[in-house]
Structures are given as C-alpha cells and as structure tokens.
Amino acid sequence: MTFQPLLSIKGLSVRFSTPKGIIHAVRGIDLVIQRKEILGLVGASGSGKTVTAMSIPGLLPNNALPPDGFVEFNGKNLLTLSDAEMRNIRGDRISTIFQDPANSLNPLHTIGEQVAEIIMRHRPLGRKETMQRVAELFDIAGLPEAKSRLGDYPHTFSGGQRQRVMIAMALANDPELLIADEPTTALDVTIQVQILDLLKDIQSRTQMSILFITHDLGIVDRIADRVAVIKAGKIVETGATGDILRNPKHYYTKNLVLADYGKMSPIFTSDTSVVMACENLSVDFPVNKGFFKRTAGYTSAVKDVSIVIRSGQTVGIVGESGSGKTTLGMALLKLRKSKGNVYFIGSAINDLNSKYFRQMRRDIQPVFQDSSGALNPSMTVEEIICEGLQIHYPETQRDKRHDIIVTALRDVGLSMQILDRLPHELSGGQRQRVALARALALKPKLIVLDEPTSSLDRLVQAQLVELLRNLQKTHGMVYLFISHDMKIVRALSHYIYVMRQGQIVEHGPAKEIFGNPKNPYTQALINATLGTSAATDKCA
C-alpha cells in the first residue's frame, strides 16, 4: 500500500524581478515531506531555502514572478489556488514560525488578541471559548503564568518567551504542516535547546509534520528525521539525518559538516603585558515610571566587574542575553556611562571626557553583531573604511589612504573590486569582513567583537573564526570577544569570563573552563552549545 506524502514539491522554480534583471532563486527543486516527520532544510544564506519554504503558503515578496512547478499539499497544487483559497489554508492547515518574533508580533496588540485573531479567522468559536483556547496554547508552548499574561504586550516578554508566543500562534488551529524558518537563530543557546525540545515534544504529541529551515547542522541533528541540503537554489543531497551528517556524499554537504571551528585552539602568545583592565566596574540603568517618566530608581546591568586583557590574547566574555556582557563591552568602549576604574595601556580612561578619549578611539575599535546596522547604507565600502582614516589621520594623503583601505580589505580576504559597492549589495559575511577591515585600517591595539558571528551561516562563521585567528597570528591582534556560543569562544579565547545577571560567576584559562567548569551556569552554557553542535563531533 502506497501512502501519499503530506507535501510534494516537483520542479519548483522561483524568479525575482530586480532593477538589475531577473534573479533565479530556486531552480527546479523536488522535495517530499511525509506525514508525521520533521524534514530539515539546510543551506547558507542565499541558497534558496527560505524562498522554497515561503512558496508553500504563498508568502513570496511582491517582486517574485509566478512560480513554476507543483506544490502539492494533500493532493492539491497550491500554486493554482486563488488568494481566498490560500488564506483559508494559511494559519489553519499550514502554519509558519519566523526567525524574529519581535518583527512578527504586532507591538500595538496584546499577545492574547493576536493568537485569538488566528483562531477566530478559521473557527466559529465565541469569545470565551477562544480565550480559553489561547490560554491552553500558551500552556502547551510553555509560557509561564499563561492565563495572567493574555493582556500583556510583546515588548514585555523576553526573546525566548516571544518565540513561544509564535509557537502558540502557529499551533492555534492544529496544523498538519508547520514551517519553522530559523526559529532559534536569534536566541541564546540554552533557550535554543528549550525551544527545540518543545517543538520535538509538540510534534510527537500532535503528529504534525515540520519543515525546519536552518543553517546549523547541530540543530538538524537534534530535531530532524531527514535532511535536504540546498545550494544555489538546487537540492544537492537528501537522506536520513544520521546518514547525511556522518557520511555526506556531495562536496558542499561535506564542507558544511567539516566547518568545525570548535576543534581549533587559540593562537599561543608569550607576551602577557596588560592592554586593558577594569576594576569594580558597574553600570546602572534608570527605571522611569509615571506619565512624565521620572526616575524612580536604578537597576544594575553590570555589578563590580573586574577583568584583564593581555597582549596578543583573546579574552572571551560569555553569557546569555541580559547577562550584561554587551553592556560591559560598551562601558569599556566608553559608549556607556559607568562607575569604577578602566585602564588602557596603563592610563586611567574612565574619567576622560569625550574630547581627550577621542584620540584613543583609534586604538580601541568595535565590531558589532549587526553589520547591516553598523555600516552606513548610503556609503560605499571605500567611503566606510575611509571615514575613520579621515577622522584620526587627516594628514594622510588620498593615495596613501587608498592603499591602506586596499590592504585592510586584503587582510580580511576581500577584493578591491567591492570598493564601489553599497552594504546591501554584499552578503552578511562580506559586510562583517568590511566592518572588521574598517577597524583594522586604524591599526588598533584592541578590537572589541560583540557577537560578530551570531547572524552568520556555519561556513561563514568558520571562515571568520579562521580569519580572526590568522590576523592575531600575523599582526598580534588583541580581542575582547563577546558571545553566547561557547564553541566559537573555545576556538579563539585564551581566557574566559562567564557573566550572569551582571556579575562574573566564573573565570579562568579557557582550558580550565572547558575542561572542568565549576559553576552550574557555565556547565549549562557549555552543554547547550556543544549539545546542539554535536554533528561534527560525531562525524569526525
């Protein structure tokens, strides 16, 4: 007896109309999702995985041309249905969870109202029954104090809690197919594990199918029954998850599996002179209340933190969102007011005014998490890198500045052919390299890297980690590396500080932290990261 698959995609091709011509995003894809299974769709940014997924519920952007091929759901070709017919399927039989819940939830409506709207759109229930169903869904999604929070707005929830709201919304009408598009990418590693386990548990209980889109093979190994690998709009390999991860056939899949920066170790250095240090550093944020937003008190984001950063080394600051690690970095950069003592090359800098500290900024350069937001969208790559040179080295001749820019690009593995490009014309990895080149052009003594790889694909992450290691080896760079990903931290860091709720809960040489972590919080961070990235460890 032959069972009909829940979803069968045959010869799917998707093109986009752009000012530069027609772009072929998906090229003749064949894909099958069986009933009651979880299929992982894996590929780098721009590979076509999200376009493929959004073709199923008909959520392609306006500049997409009508897709070619077949997308058969329960025997019906979705590509031939009218808009009204597709609206009846979306949110009912097929639901979607997107990557960033902050952008998916309406900030003007309570979470209860938003989930209720989905139910009432497809079910003839009264208000009371609907809100009871909403509360049940929040319980299923593991949202704490669900009934008491129906009237709360999205901004009052953490990132993990907002993603649980999105899961409740997706489950509202008992869908047969759930499309999860990078639902854990923006979350801390411990929250990632919770969300993955939650989805796996819900799928087991409801017997729905899941199309799980990700660039992380460790996540696929944890959740998927089968995996399909997509490259340049084509499926290059499909099979059982264990077979694909342990015995990949296609070279691209092999590269994904072998992109294992976690087995690297930090570059050794014999120079231990202190570059930067802080003593009893604290950062307080005002708590404003009332109509006039008067300051009613203060909350401590960083509490009496002391760290030391030595020459030729990488110091890792790790912790979950809200732990204070980014605030600490901002305070060291004097981009956030703080109390305590901060020293740079032996000089106290915490009390320096902006005029005097500006001269030191060329020696302490930041590279932020969001390269899109950190680069001026109206400036070319050359103008972006040149801006700092014009400020800090105004006497440098134009030809000399150009040579410095080209050298900085070459150091980060980019060609001078991108000098005239705007940020949106570059990939995420290229933008992050441009941000690094901008910092390197000033020949800084310290670079503060705040989650520089968290939004990048696995292959690009590995490339950037190797790049940072090489720069440290050839130029003696000093890094303060802020991250929640212990695997990347292990590949780069000589010394690690673990932060929780604004305080250092454990610190020591990287080998000691990973070999014998003392604090339960450190143990949880390590287990969550290595647990969801275990595919390559098993494959090696």
C-alpha positions in Angstrom: 0.0 0.0 0.0 1.4 3.4 -1.0 0.9 6.4 1.3 0.5 9.8 -0.3 3.0 12.3 1.2 1.7 15.3 3.0 3.6 17.7 0.7 5.3 17.0 -2.6 7.2 19.7 -4.4 8.1 19.0 -8.1 10.2 21.1 -10.4 9.7 24.3 -8.3 11.4 27.4 -9.8 11.2 30.9 -8.4 12.4 34.1 -10.0 12.6 37.7 -8.8 12.4 40.8 -10.9 15.0 43.4 -9.8 16.5 46.6 -11.2 19.5 44.5 -12.3 17.4 41.9 -14.1 15.8 38.6 -13.3 17.3 36.6 -10.5 16.8 32.8 -10.3 16.5 32.0 -6.6 15.1 28.4 -6.8 15.9 26.1 -9.8 13.7 23.1 -10.3 13.5 21.7 -6.7 12.0 18.4 -5.9 11.2 17.8 -2.2 8.9 15.5 -0.3 7.6 15.8 3.3 6.0 12.7 4.7 3.2 12.8 7.3 4.4 12.9 10.9 8.0 13.7 10.0 10.4 16.5 10.6 12.4 17.5 7.5 15.4 19.8 7.9 16.2 22.1 5.0 19.8 23.2 5.3 21.8 25.8 3.3 23.8 29.0 3.5 22.2 32.5 3.2 21.1 33.0 -0.4 20.8 29.2 -1.1 17.1 29.4 -1.6 15.8 27.6 1.5 13.5 30.4 2.7 12.2 31.1 -0.8 11.4 27.4 -1.2 9.6 27.4 2.2 7.6 30.6 1.6 6.5 29.3 -1.8 4.4 26.7 0.0 2.0 29.1 1.8 2.3 31.7 -0.9 4.2 34.3 1.1 6.7 35.3 -1.5 7.6 39.0 -1.8 5.9 41.3 -4.3 8.7 41.2 -6.8 8.5 37.4 -7.1 7.3 36.2 -10.5 4.7 33.4 -10.5 6.5 30.2 -9.5 6.8 27.3 -11.9 6.2 23.7 -11.0 4.0 21.9 -8.5 3.5 22.3 -4.7 1.0 19.5 -3.8 -0.5 19.6 -0.3 -2.9 16.8 0.4 -3.1 16.2 -3.3 -3.9 19.9 -4.2 -1.5 22.1 -6.2 -1.2 25.2 -4.0 0.3 27.2 -6.9 -3.1 27.1 -8.7 -5.3 28.2 -5.8 -6.8 31.6 -5.6 -5.8 34.1 -2.9 -9.0 33.4 -1.0 -8.4 29.7 -1.0 -4.8 30.2 0.2 -6.0 32.4 3.0 -8.2 29.6 4.2 -5.2 27.2 4.3 -2.6 29.7 5.8 -2.8 29.7 9.6 -5.1 26.7 9.5 -3.7 23.6 7.8 -0.3 25.2 7.2 1.3 27.5 9.8 4.6 29.4 9.9 7.1 30.4 12.6 9.5 33.1 11.5 13.1 33.8 12.7 12.5 37.1 14.5 9.4 37.1 16.7 9.9 40.8 17.5 9.1 41.7 13.9 6.3 39.1 13.6 4.2 40.2 16.5 2.2 43.4 16.4 3.5 45.8 19.2 0.1 47.5 19.4 -1.9 44.4 20.3 -1.7 42.1 23.3 -0.4 38.6 22.7 -3.8 37.2 23.6 -5.6 39.2 21.0 -3.1 38.2 18.3 -3.4 34.5 18.9 -7.2 34.8 19.3 -7.4 36.5 15.9 -5.9 33.5 14.2 -8.4 31.1 15.9 -11.5 33.3 15.1 -10.4 33.6 11.5 -10.7 29.9 11.0 -13.0 28.6 13.8 -16.6 29.5 14.7 -15.9 30.0 18.4 -17.2 32.5 20.8 -15.0 35.0 22.7 -14.9 33.0 25.9 -14.1 29.7 24.2 -11.4 31.4 22.1 -9.6 32.9 25.1 -9.7 29.5 26.8 -8.1 28.0 23.8 -5.5 30.8 23.8 -4.6 30.0 27.4 -4.3 26.3 26.6 -2.0 27.1 23.7 0.3 29.2 25.9 0.4 26.3 28.4 1.4 23.9 25.6 4.1 26.4 24.4 5.5 26.5 27.9 4.8 30.2 28.5 4.9 30.8 32.3 1.8 32.2 34.0 -0.1 32.0 30.7 -3.6 33.0 31.9 -2.4 36.1 33.7 -0.4 37.3 30.7 -3.0 37.3 28.0 -3.4 41.0 28.2 0.4 41.8 28.0 2.1 43.3 25.0 5.0 41.7 23.1 7.7 44.1 24.4 7.1 42.8 28.0 8.4 39.3 27.1 11.9 38.0 26.5 13.1 36.7 23.1 12.5 33.1 24.1 9.1 33.9 25.5 8.1 35.8 22.3 9.1 32.7 20.3 6.9 30.6 22.5 4.0 33.0 21.7 4.7 32.5 18.0 4.7 28.7 18.5 1.3 29.0 20.3 0.0 31.1 17.4 1.2 28.5 14.8 -0.4 25.7 16.7 -3.7 27.6 17.1 -5.7 25.5 14.6 -3.9 22.2 14.8 -2.0 22.5 11.5 -0.9 19.5 9.5 2.3 21.2 8.4 4.4 23.7 10.4 7.1 25.7 8.6 9.8 26.8 11.1 12.1 29.3 9.4 15.3 29.7 11.6 13.2 29.9 14.7 16.1 29.6 17.2 18.8 31.7 15.4 18.3 34.9 17.4 18.0 33.0 20.8 20.6 32.1 23.4 21.9 28.6 23.3 20.1 27.4 26.4 16.9 28.9 25.1 17.5 27.3 21.7 17.6 23.9 23.4 14.4 24.6 25.2 12.6 25.6 22.0 13.9 22.7 20.0 12.9 20.2 22.7 9.5 21.9 22.9 8.9 21.6 19.1 10.0 18.0 19.2 7.6 17.2 22.0 4.7 19.0 20.4 5.3 17.3 17.1 5.4 13.9 18.8 2.1 14.6 20.6 0.2 16.2 17.6 1.7 14.1 14.9 2.0 17.1 12.6 4.9 17.5 10.0 7.5 20.1 10.3 9.7 21.7 7.7 12.6 23.1 9.8 14.8 25.6 8.0 18.3 26.3 9.4 22.0 26.7 8.6 23.1 24.8 11.7 23.7 21.1 11.3 23.8 20.6 15.0 20.2 21.8 15.3 19.2 19.4 12.4 20.9 16.5 14.2 18.9 17.3 17.3 15.4 17.6 15.7 15.1 16.3 12.2 14.2 12.8 10.9 15.5 13.6 7.4 17.6 16.4 5.9 17.7 18.1 2.5 20.7 20.2 1.6 20.2 23.2 -0.7 22.8 25.1 -2.6 22.3 27.9 -5.2 18.6 27.1 -5.5 19.0 23.3 -6.0 18.7 20.3 -3.7 22.2 18.6 -3.8 21.6 15.9 -1.2 18.7 14.3 0.7 18.5 11.5 3.2 18.2 10.3 6.8 19.7 12.8 9.1 22.3 10.4 10.6 23.4 9.2 7.1 23.8 12.7 5.8 25.7 14.0 8.8 28.0 11.0 9.2 28.5 10.0 5.6 27.9 13.1 3.3 28.2 12.5 -0.4 28.1 15.9 -2.0 31.2 18.2 -1.6 29.0 21.1 -0.3 27.5 18.9 2.4 31.0 17.7 3.3 32.1 21.3 3.7 29.2 22.1 5.9 29.9 19.1 8.1 33.6 19.8 8.3 33.3 23.5 9.0 34.1 22.7 12.6 35.8 25.7 14.3 35.2 24.1 17.6 38.2 21.8 17.2 40.5 24.8 16.7 42.6 26.1 19.6 43.7 29.7 20.4 47.0 31.0 18.9 49.7 30.8 21.6 51.4 34.0 22.6 54.3 34.7 25.1 53.6 38.4 25.6 51.5 38.9 28.7 51.6 42.7 29.2 48.3 44.2 30.1 46.5 46.1 27.3 43.2 46.9 29.1 41.8 46.2 32.5 38.9 47.3 34.7 38.3 47.2 38.4 34.9 47.1 40.1 33.2 48.4 37.0 29.4 49.0 37.4 26.7 50.2 35.0 23.3 51.2 36.3 20.2 51.9 34.1 17.5 54.3 35.4 14.0 52.9 35.9 11.4 55.5 34.7 7.8 55.4 35.9 4.7 57.5 35.6 3.4 59.8 32.8 6.4 62.1 32.9 8.9 59.1 33.1 10.5 60.3 36.2 13.4 58.2 37.5 12.1 56.0 40.3 15.3 54.1 40.9 18.1 52.2 39.1 18.8 48.6 38.0 22.3 47.2 37.9 23.3 45.8 34.5 27.0 45.3 35.5 28.0 44.8 39.1 31.6 45.3 40.3 33.2 43.5 37.4 37.0 43.3 37.1 38.7 41.8 34.1 42.2 41.9 32.5 43.0 41.8 28.7 46.6 40.9 27.9 48.7 41.5 24.8 48.4 39.0 21.9 45.4 37.3 23.5 41.7 36.9 23.1 39.5 37.3 26.2 36.1 35.8 25.9 33.1 37.2 27.7 30.2 34.7 27.7 26.7 34.7 28.9 23.0 34.7 27.9 21.1 37.8 26.7 20.6 40.1 29.7 23.8 38.8 31.4 25.5 42.2 31.0 28.2 41.2 28.6 27.4 43.7 25.8 26.9 46.5 28.4 30.3 45.7 29.8 31.8 46.0 26.3 30.1 49.3 25.8 31.4 50.6 29.1 34.9 49.6 28.2 34.5 51.5 24.9 33.1 54.5 26.8 29.9 54.2 24.9 28.0 53.7 28.2 28.4 55.6 31.5 30.0 53.5 34.2 31.5 53.6 37.7 34.8 52.1 38.6 38.2 52.1 37.1 39.2 51.4 33.5 42.8 51.3 32.3 44.2 51.3 28.8 47.9 50.8 28.2 48.5 51.8 31.8 46.4 55.0 31.7 43.1 55.5 33.6 40.4 56.4 31.0 37.1 56.1 32.8 37.1 59.8 33.8 38.4 61.2 30.5 36.0 63.5 28.7 35.0 62.7 25.1 37.5 65.2 23.6 40.5 63.5 25.2 39.2 60.0 24.8 38.6 60.6 21.1 42.3 60.4 20.5 42.3 56.9 21.9 39.4 55.6 19.9 41.6 54.7 17.0 43.4 52.2 19.3 40.1 50.6 20.7 37.9 49.6 17.8 34.5 47.8 17.9 32.9 45.3 15.6 29.2 44.9 16.3 26.8 42.0 15.9 24.6 43.6 13.2 26.8 44.5 10.3 23.8 45.9 8.4 23.1 48.4 11.1 26.7 49.2 11.7 27.5 50.2 8.1 26.1 53.4 6.6 23.7 52.2 3.8 24.4 55.3 1.7 28.2 54.9 1.7 30.3 52.7 -0.5 32.8 50.2 1.1 35.7 52.6 0.3 33.9 55.5 2.0 33.0 53.4 5.0 36.6 52.3 5.7 38.0 55.8 4.7 35.8 57.6 7.2 37.8 56.6 10.2 41.1 57.4 8.5 39.9 60.9 7.7 39.0 61.5 11.3 42.0 60.0 13.0 44.7 60.5 10.3 43.6 63.7 8.5 47.1 64.4 7.3 47.3 61.2 5.3 47.4 61.8 1.5 44.5 60.4 -0.5 46.6 57.8 -2.4 48.1 56.6 0.9 44.6 56.2 2.3 43.5 54.2 -0.7 46.5 51.9 -0.2 45.6 51.4 3.5 42.0 50.6 2.5 43.0 48.0 -0.1 45.5 46.4 2.4 42.8 46.2 5.1 40.4 44.5 2.6 43.1 42.1 1.5 43.8 41.3 5.2 40.1 40.2 5.7 40.0 38.3 2.4 38.1 40.8 0.3 38.9 42.1 -3.2 39.3 45.8 -4.1 36.5 45.1 -6.7 33.9 45.7 -3.9 35.2 49.2 -3.1 32.3 50.8 -5.0 29.6 48.6 -3.6 27.0 49.6 -1.1 26.4 47.4 2.0 23.1 45.9 0.8 25.0 44.6 -2.3 27.1 42.4 0.0 26.4 39.2 1.8 26.3 39.0 5.6 29.8 37.6 5.7 31.2 40.2 3.4 29.6 43.0 5.5 31.1 41.7 8.6 34.5 41.5 6.9 34.1 45.1 5.8 33.3 46.1 9.5 36.5 44.3 10.5 38.5 45.9 7.7 37.3 49.3 8.9 38.6 48.6 12.4 41.9 47.1 11.1 42.6 50.2 8.9 43.3 52.2 12.0 45.8 49.7 13.3 44.1 49.4 16.7 45.7 47.9 19.8 42.4 46.2 20.8 39.3 45.1 18.9 36.0 44.6 20.8 33.9 42.0 18.9 30.3 41.8 20.1 28.6 38.7 18.8 30.2 39.1 15.4 29.3 35.6 14.1 25.8 35.1 15.6 23.9 36.0 12.5 26.2 34.3 10.0 25.9 30.9 8.4 28.0 28.0 9.6 30.5 28.1 6.8 30.9 31.9 7.1 31.3 31.6 10.8 34.1 29.1 10.4 35.8 31.4 7.8 35.5 34.4 10.1 36.9 32.5 13.1 39.9 31.4 11.0 40.4 34.9 9.7 40.5 36.3 13.3 43.0 33.6 14.3 45.2 34.5 11.3 45.1 38.2 12.0 46.1 37.5 15.6 49.0 35.4 14.4 50.3 37.8 11.8 49.5 41.2 13.4 49.4 40.3 17.1 45.8 41.5 17.4 44.2 41.6 20.9 40.5 40.8 21.0 37.7 41.1 23.6 35.3 38.5 22.2 31.7 38.8 23.5 29.5 35.8 22.7 27.0 33.2 24.0 28.4 30.5 21.7 30.9 28.5 23.8 32.1 26.6 20.8 33.4 29.7 19.0 34.7 31.1 22.2 36.7 27.9 22.7 38.3 28.2 19.3 39.5 31.8 19.9 39.9 32.5 23.6 42.9 32.2 25.9 41.0 33.4 29.0 37.2 33.4 29.7 34.9 35.4 32.0 31.4 34.0 32.4 28.7 36.6 33.2 25.3 36.1 34.7 22.9 38.8 35.9 25.6 41.4 35.6 28.3 39.6 37.6 31.3 37.4 36.8 30.3 33.9 38.1 33.4 32.1 36.9 36.7 32.9 35.1 39.9 31.3 34.2 42.1 30.0 31.3 39.9 28.5 28.5 41.3 25.0 29.0 40.2 25.0 32.7 36.8 26.5 32.0 36.0 23.9 29.3 37.9 21.0 31.0 36.4 21.4 34.5 33.7 24.1 34.8 32.8 24.8 38.4 29.7 26.9 38.2 26.4 25.1 37.1 25.6 28.1 34.8 28.9 27.6 33.0 28.1 23.9 32.7 24.7 24.7 31.2 26.2 27.0 28.6 28.8 24.5 27.5 26.3 21.6 27.4 23.8 23.6 25.4 26.3 24.8 22.8 28.1 21.5 22.3 24.9 19.6 22.5 23.3 21.5 19.6 26.5 21.4 17.6 27.4 17.8 18.1 27.0 16.7 14.5 30.6 17.4 13.5 31.9 15.8 16.7 30.1 12.6 15.7 31.2 12.8 12.1 34.9 13.4 12.8 
